Amino acid sequence: MLHDEASKRIKKLREEIDRYRYEYHVLDRLSISEAALDSLKHELSRIEQQFPDLIVPTSPTQRVAGAPAKGFIKIAHATRMLSLEDVFNRAEADEWSVRIQKLMPNQRADFYAEVKMDGLAISVVYENGALVRGVTRGNGTIGEDVTTNARTIESLPLVLRTPSERERESFLKKHHGTVHAEQVTHVLQTHTGRIEVRGEAYLLRKRLDELNKKLRARGEPLLANPRNAAAGAIRQLDASVAAERRLSFLGWQLLGDLGTTTHEQAHEMMTLLGIPTNAFNRRCRSLDEVEAFMEEIEKKRDRLPYQIDGIVVNVNDDAQFFSLGIVGKTPRGAVAWKYAAEQGTTVVRDIIVSVGRTGALTPVAVMDPVQLAGTTVTHASLHNEDEIERLGLKIGDTVIVEKAGDIIPKIISVLPRMRTGK
């Protein structure tokens, strides 16, 4: 791709991503699939990496999310809630690993891998052990005060748990020499000061089914998926609606002067304090182990009681993690390794006609390569002239293409705002 072409493509991508991000984060509705939006963002990120002089502070890759919704008190986060860079395969994960290893040439990193929940990120603050505030991510710097709704989540303790002496000693023994024992003991025994927990508010699949039965009986619109249901519940001004949806919560970050030195220890501390974390999460000594973990979870994915879209890979050692720093709005020390999407975006370069054994003529779209469901897709059947007419498809269009399982790739829709006039 030439520099001039990249500049034009980036401009179109940024405009569309900003529009879809507003739909997703502010309006709680998205007119394309999340997989398609991820694909647009991923393309933008890759082009910007190729042409770093085209990166600007206002690019969607340099920000976290949309503005806080009206109707809520705005709260500034004590520490920014960052977003994560996406990787979609082992090669991209290796590229990330090489980049961070160059920044710590004399050190070896191990990792902490977490199941990536598909819900709504929130921050919950405890002061002297009591839950005092719940805040949405918002734009990463300022979020919305949703304390009343957060309090309806039964899995979130209103008061932090005090572990037994046996539990404390077991934790200190396991991590002897790598934790600050006195500080850990003080936190677990007294909960003094400010402790912030960040994690995911989400809806169990069975809760969505139960909720939709109630909505159907009342003649109300059904909820499309657990993620939208969770987001809608957290951002309700009427807490009784949030309570009815019966959200769950899993923690993925613990902030405060707690005496821990690794991400693994922080997760174990959350469990001791009564904050639920995902039982599948684990320390991995290499990317090979991370990949094996990813494959293990993928086999269980459809049977899990909640929706996931990948795993989060963190540099486990806190000192290493923080030394790697931040690029824009993403930490260098963590990535979101996502499962192969069944939907993605690409550009139609031509339409050719395929002649079948019976002489039937079928138009076929020739597209830029796109990874879907673990395979590289370059062609999609357009079935007939009526289908082209229905889609309003033109050569040069950016399109959303889908490949579910072994089904032949199919163009779902056209993104006309991406057109350049060619």
N, C-alpha and C positions, 0 to 999 in steps of 0.2 A: 504494500500500500504506500503510495506517495504521500508526501507531507501535506500537500493541498487537499487531497482526497480525505486524509485522516482528519484534518481540521474540520471539514464539512460534516463528516460522519459523526465526529465527537459532538459537534453543536446539536445535531438532530437527536443523538442519544441522550444528551443532558436534558434537553427540553422535555422529551417523553418520560424519562426516568423521574424528573422532578414532578411531573403531573401525576404519574402513577404512585409515587411516594406520598404525595399529598392525599390521594384517595385512600391509600392504605393506612397511613399513620394518623391522619386528622379526621377523615370522614368514616373510617372503619369499613370501607368497602373498596373493592378493587375490581376494575372492569376487565382485567386479564388475569391469568393464573399467576400465582407467586413464582412458579417455575419459569414462566415467560419473563417476568420482571427480573428475576435473578440472572437470566440469560442476557438481557439487555445490559444490566450492571456489569456483568462479567466481561462482556465485549468491550464496554467503555474502559474498564480497568486495564485490560490487556493492551488496548490501543494507547492509553496514556503511559503505560510502562514502555511501550515502543517509542513513543514521542513525548518524553517527559517535559519538553519545553511548552507543550500544549496544556499542561495541568494548571488550573487556576483555583484559587481558594473557594470559589462558589461551585465547583464541580460536585456532583452527587457522591463521588468517591471521597470527598473531603469533608463530608458531613455525616450526621447520624440518622436523623429522621425529620419528619415535618414539625411544624410549630405546635405548641400545646393547644388543645381545643378550648374554645370559649366556655365559660360557665364554671371553671375550676380555679381555685387559688393557685397561683404559680409559685413554685418552690425551686430555689437554686440548689443543685446538687453540690455537696461538699467536695466531691471528686467526680470529674466527668464520667458519664456512662458512655464508653466507647463502643464502636461497632467493630466487626471483624472482617478481615479479608477472606473471600471465598476461594477454595480450591476444589476441583471436581474430579481429580484423578491422582494417581501416585506420582506421575511426572511433575505435576504442579506442586504437590506436597514436597517433593525432593528439591524443587527450585526454592521453595520457602526455607527448607532446612539448610541449603547451601548458603543462602543470603544471611541467615542468622549466625551460622557457624563462622563466616568471614568476620563477623563483628566480635566474636569471642574465640579467637584462633587457638588459644591455649587451654580452652575449657571444653568439656564434653557435656552436652545437654541431654537430660532425660525428659520425659513428657508425662503429662496427666491428661488422659482422654476422657471426655464426658459425652454422654448422650445429649444431642442437641434437641431440646424440647421445642415443639411448635406451639407457642403460646404468646403471652405478652410479658415483656421484661418489666419488672418493677423493683424499686428499692424500698426496703423496710428498715426503719431506724428504731433501735431500742436504746433507751436511756435508763441507766441503773436497772436494767433487766426488763423494763416494761416497754411494750410497743407504743410508740408515740406518733409515728408518721409512716405513711405509705405514699410513694411518689412514682409516677410513670417515668419512662425514659425521656419523653418529650423530645427536645432537640439535642439531648445529650448534656446540655448545660443547665437548662431549666425544664422541669417537668410539671405535671399536674398533681395536686394534692388529692389522693384517693384513699386517705386513711380510713374513712368510714367503710368503704367497700373492701379494703384489705382486711379489716377486722372480721369480715364475714367468712373469710377463708379458714375453715376449721383446721387445716393442716399447719397454719401459721400460729405458733403459740402467742398468746397475749402477754405472757410473762416467760422469760427464758428459763429453761430447765437447769437445775443444779445436779450434775452427775454425782454418782456415789464415789466414795474414796477409792474403791476398787477400780472403777472405770477410769478415774484420773490417773491412778498409778499405772494402769495398763497402757494408757496413752503415752505417759512419760517414759515408760520402759521401752516401748516400741520405737520411740523417736529420741532416745537418749543421746545427748551430745549434739543434736540438731535443732532442739527447741530451747527457748528460754524458760526453764522449768518454773521459776518463781512467778514470772509473769503469767504463764499459762494457768498455774494453780490459782493465782489471784483472780483472773478473769472467770474461771469456771466456778469458783466458790462465791464470789461477790457480785459479778456482773457490773462492777462499777464503771461509770463513764458511758461513752457512746459506742455502740456496736451497730454497724450497718451490714445488712444482709441483702445481696442482690440475687435475683433468681427469676423464675418463670411462673407466672400465673397461667394455669391451663385448665382445660376441661377434659375429663375422661370421656372416652367414646360412649360408654353406657349412659353417662349423664346427658350427653347430647341426645341420645335416643329417647331417654325419659322426658327430657325437656321438650323435644319436638312433638311427642305424644300429647303433652299438655297444651302446647300451642295449637296443634291441629284441632283438639277438642274445643278450644276457645275461638277457633276461626281466625287465628293470627298467623302472620307469615312465619314459615319455618326457618331455622338457622341452617346455613349452608355447610359449615364445618366447625370443628372444635375451636380453632384459632379465632375465628370471627366471633364466636359465642363468648370466648374468654375476654376478648378486647371490648366487646360491647358491655359485658358485665362490669368490668373494672371501671369503665368510663360512664357509668350511670349516675345521674344525680340522685336517683332514688335507690338507696341501699337495699331495699327489699327485693329489687330486681336482681341485684348481685347475689343476695342470699339465696334466692330461688334457684339460681344456676349452679350453686354448690361447687365453686371452683376449688382447685387444688394448687399446691405450690411446691416447687423444688428449688433449693438454693444452689447457686453456682459460684458465688464470690462472697468472701467475708472481709470486711474492712474495719480497721481499728488497730490499736496497739495491743496485740493479743499474745505475742510471744512465739508465734509460728514463723517458719522460714520457708515452707513449701506450699504449693497449691494443694497437694495431697493432705497435708496436716490441717489446712484450713477447712477442707471438706469434713474431715473427721471431727474437728472442733464444732462445726455446725451441727453434726449429728449429736454430739454430747450436749449441746445447748438446746436440743429439741427441734432444730430446723431440719426438715426432711431434705435429703439429697438422693440422687439416683443410685440405686444399689449396684448398677452395672459399671459405674465409673471406676477407672483404675489407673494406676501408674504404669507407664510403658517405658522400657529402657531404650527403645529404638523405634524408628518409623516402621520397621517390619512388624513389631508388636502392635503398633497403632493400626496398621493396615489389617492385621489379623483380627483385632478388636472390632474394627469397622465391619469386616465381613461377617463376624459372629453376630453382631447386632442386626445386620441387614437380614440374616436368615430368620430372626425373631420379629422383624419389624411389623409384619402384618398381624401378628398375634399379640403385640403389646397393647395394653389398655389405653394408650395415649398415642397421639401423633408425634412423629419425629421426622426430621429432614436431613440428618447427618450426625456428625460428632464434632465437638470442639476439641482442638489439640492445643494444649498450653505447655510452654516451657515450665517445668515443674518447680525449679528453684526460683524463689522470689527475687533474690539478688540478681540473678541472670536475667529474669524477666524484665525487671525495672531498668537494668543497665542497657537493654536493647532499645528502650525508648519507644516513641510514638511517631508514626508517619501520618500526618494529617489528623484523622480521627480514628486511626486503627493502631493497636499495639503491634509492634514487630514480633512479639513473643507468643502470639496465638493466631490460629486460623480456624475457620469453619470449613471442615471437609465434608462436602455435601454429597449425598447419593445422586446417582445419575438421574437427571430429570426426564420425565416423559414428555415434557413440552419445552420448547426453546424458541429462540428467534434467529432468523437468518435472512439472506437477501436472495430473491429469485433473479437469476442471471439470464435465463432463457426458458422458452417453452417449446418442447419438441413433441412429435407425434409418434407414438409406439403402435406398431401394427401387430395385432394378435394373430394366432393360428387360423382363426376363422375370417380374418380380414377386418376385424373390428379396429377402429382407430381410437386411441386413447391419448389425450394430451397429458404430458408429464412435465412437471416443473423441475428445472435444473437449478440447484441452489448452492450457495457457499456451504462448505461442510459444517455440520452442527452435531454435537454429541447428544444423543437421546437414548435413554434406557441402556446405556453402556455400549452403544454402537455409533459409528460415524454415518450420518445420513446426508446424502447429496441429491436425492431425487424424491419426489412425491407425486403420486397419481392425482390428477385433476378430474378424473372420471369422464367428464364430457364438457361440451361448450356451455351448457346451462350452469354447471358448477363454477366455471370461470366467471360467468356473468353474475352469479349470486355473490361470489366473493368480491367482485369488482377488481379483480387482480390485473396488475400491469407488470410487465418485465421491468425489473429494477426495484420492485416493492420490497419493503421489509415485512416479513410475515411471521405468524406464530404457527409452528408446525408441531405435530403430536405423533408419538409412536408409543403405544401402550402394549407392552409384552411383545408378541411376534406380529402384531398387526402392521400392515403396510403403512408407511408414513403418510400423514394427511395434513394438508394446510387447513388450519382452523379459521384463521381470519387474517386480514390485511391491516397494517398500521399506517393509514393514509397520511398521518401527520409527519411521517418520516420521509415523505417524498421530496425529491430535490428538483423535480421538473424534467428529469431525464427519463 
